[in-house]
C-alpha cells in the first residue's frame, strides 16, 4: 500500500493541509481532492441513525477516464466537527480496517494540532511537528 | 481633551456605521460577528448620547446620591421595607454602571473569545469519540452533558428550549462562581438581613441544602463579568459542532445561573 497524498479540509471546504509524496503531481492531487468534496456531501445524508461515529465514506474513484495511465483510490473521513480528511492511495489492495486506523490516527493528530493555542481556526496548519507526525504515520505503513 | 476625543469617536462611529450599511446592504446573509458588531456600534452610539445627557445632569445627581447614602445608612436597620427603598434609590446608580466604556467592552470581548476558543478545542477533543450528531437536541445535550462534565465535573441541571431556536442551560451550582463573596459594607448588611430571613425559612423547610443568596442589582452587575467566559465556552463548543448562536448568561441566585443560547438561522 502506498499512500500518495493526504489532505485535510476545513468546515468551509478550505484546504488546511495538503501533503503529496511526489511533489511533481501536486496540482493533480489537489484537483482530485477537490472533486472528492462532492462525494462527502453525497454520502452524508445516506447515513442511518445507527451508524458509526464518523463516516468513512469510501470513494472508489477509479480515474480511468481522466488519467488513463494511473489508478487511484480516494478515502474520505468526515469528523463530527465537519473536518474532512482525504487520503489518496496508489495501490488497489487495502484492508478497510487498515484505512480506518490510519484515518483515526490522522484525526487524533489533527485534534492535537487544533488544540494548539497559537493555531487560528480555518487557517492552514503550518506546524512542523504536525508535518513530522504525519510523515511518521505514513512511513509506518 | 475629553470633548475633542468624543467628537472624533462620533465621526469614526458614523463612518463605520455608514460603511457597514452600504457594504452589507446588498448581501442577504450577515455573519453573526458582523451583526454583533452592528448591534454593538448601535448601542455604543446610543449610550454615547445618553452619557452626554447624563453629564449635563451629573451635578444635580451627585447631590441626590449623597442624600441617598445618608438615608441608606439609617434605613439598613429596618427589614424588607428598607431593602425595597434601597433598590429604588439604587436606580440612578444603575444607569452609570450599565453604560459601558470602550475598555469594558473590549475586555468583555476578549473574555468571550477566550471562552470561545476553550469551548472549540474541548469540543474537538470530546467529539472525536462520540457518534455523529443527527439533531439539534443531541448537539445541545452534548454541550450540556459532555462538555460540562469535562470542564466542571458535573452536568447541567436543566436544559430547556422554547422550540424556536432558544436553549437554556441551567446550572444550580455553577463551579466558577460558587465561592464568590461580596465584601462591600452594603453587601455585608444585606447578608446579615438575609441570614435572619434564612433562619426563619430553615425552621419552616429543613430540606434545602444549598444556600442561595439573593442579590441586589449592583451585585448582579459585578457577577456578570464572571459569566462571559462560560458564555464563550458554550458558543465555541456549539460552533465547533456546527451550530451558530449567541450566548448570554444571567445569575439570579448566587450559585445558580442560566445560560441562554439563541441560534442564528442563516437563510
Interface residues (C-beta under 8 A of the other chain):
Chain A: X11 X47 X49 X51 X52 X53 X54 X55 X79 X80 X81 X82 X107 X108 X111 X114 X115 X117 X121
Chain B: X117 X120 X121 X123 X124 X125 X127 X128 X129 X130 X131 X132 X133 X134 X240 X241 X242
